[in-house]
Amino acid sequence: QVQLVESGGGLVQPGGSLRLSCAASGFTFSRYVMRWYRQAPGKERELVADITSSGGSTNYADFVKGRFTISRDNAKNTVYLQMNSLQPEDTAVYYCNFRMISVNYWGKGTLVTVSS
């Protein structure tokens, strides 16, 4: 059974940092591109970053470039999102995702709130 479990969210002040984790199970993690998405209140879900199966290549949405870093540890079946210089507009539920044979799999998300 495929499972994606996000953790690491919370309340942080503007300019602060958080590190999100997504623990994967039920599939061969090292074979798949992994993605982080986010969904802010009243907005559509949007892609934040992705990383290739080996971790050798990453892509970022323009709104997080230079502030967020995606990484993975295939030995631990875990993908991470290091978020620095957080701003109130980064407030959202953050979701881990991968796609297998055109089917999207999602975790339940972890809430990040950036507020003073």
C-alpha positions in Angstrom: 0.0 0.0 0.0 1.4 3.3 -1.1 1.9 5.8 1.7 3.3 9.3 1.8 3.5 11.0 5.2 4.5 14.6 5.5 5.8 16.2 8.7 7.7 19.2 9.9 5.1 21.9 9.4 4.2 24.5 12.0 4.1 28.2 12.9 7.1 30.3 12.0 7.8 34.0 12.0 8.6 35.8 8.7 12.2 35.2 7.8 12.3 31.9 9.6 13.0 28.4 8.4 11.4 25.0 8.4 12.4 21.6 7.1 9.6 19.4 5.8 9.9 15.6 5.4 7.9 13.1 3.5 8.3 9.5 4.4 7.4 7.1 1.6 6.5 3.4 1.7 4.7 0.8 -0.4 6.6 1.4 -3.6 10.2 1.6 -4.9 11.0 5.1 -3.9 14.3 5.3 -5.7 12.7 4.9 -9.1 10.4 7.9 -9.0 10.5 11.7 -9.4 9.2 13.2 -6.2 7.4 16.6 -5.9 6.3 19.1 -3.3 3.1 21.0 -3.9 1.4 23.5 -1.8 -2.2 24.8 -1.5 -2.9 28.1 0.2 -6.4 28.9 1.5 -8.7 29.7 -1.4 -6.1 29.0 -4.0 -5.3 26.1 -6.3 -2.6 23.6 -5.5 0.7 24.6 -7.1 4.0 22.8 -7.8 6.8 24.0 -5.5 9.7 21.8 -6.5 10.6 18.4 -7.9 13.6 16.1 -7.8 14.7 13.3 -10.1 14.9 9.7 -8.9 18.6 9.9 -8.2 18.5 13.3 -6.8 20.8 14.6 -9.4 18.4 17.2 -10.8 16.0 19.6 -9.2 13.5 22.2 -10.4 11.8 25.0 -8.5 8.9 27.3 -9.0 10.0 30.9 -9.5 8.4 32.0 -6.2 10.7 29.8 -4.1 14.0 29.9 -6.1 16.9 30.7 -3.9 14.9 30.1 -0.7 13.8 26.5 -0.8 15.8 23.4 -1.4 14.4 19.9 -2.3 16.5 16.8 -1.5 16.0 13.1 -1.0 17.6 10.2 0.8 16.8 7.0 -1.1 18.2 4.9 1.7 15.6 6.3 4.0 12.8 6.6 1.4 12.4 10.2 2.4 12.2 13.5 0.5 12.8 16.8 2.2 12.0 20.5 1.6 14.2 23.0 3.3 12.4 26.3 3.4 14.4 29.5 4.3 13.4 33.1 4.4 9.8 32.2 4.8 7.2 34.9 4.1 3.5 35.1 4.9 2.6 34.2 1.4 4.3 30.9 1.9 1.5 29.9 4.3 -0.1 26.8 2.9 -0.6 23.1 3.3 2.4 21.4 1.7 1.9 18.0 0.0 4.3 15.3 -1.1 3.5 13.7 -4.5 4.7 11.2 -7.0 3.1 9.8 -10.1 3.0 6.2 -11.2 1.5 5.1 -14.5 -0.4 8.4 -14.7 -1.9 8.1 -11.2 -1.0 10.8 -8.7 -0.3 9.8 -5.2 -0.6 12.4 -2.4 0.1 12.6 1.3 -2.3 14.3 3.7 -0.2 17.4 3.9 1.5 19.4 6.6 0.4 22.9 7.4 3.0 25.7 7.3 1.9 29.1 8.8 4.1 32.1 8.5 3.0 34.9 10.8 4.3 37.3 13.4 
